[in-house]
């Protein structure tokens, strides 16, 4: 499954990203590489919690 991720520059430097399909799933990183690694961890943790509480919106997933 592919998830849409929106990446934003952080005001204090670095980046932050959100995953619209998983309510409340967001993370940050100083570099894009760090952000990507943090996203993997965040998506895994958030998705397992979202499935438990029936909050995973698969309409935006490919």
Secondary structure, 3 states (H helix, E strand, C coil): CCCCCEEEECCCCCEEEECCCECCCEEEECCHHHHHHHHHHHHHHHHHHHHHCCCECHHHCC
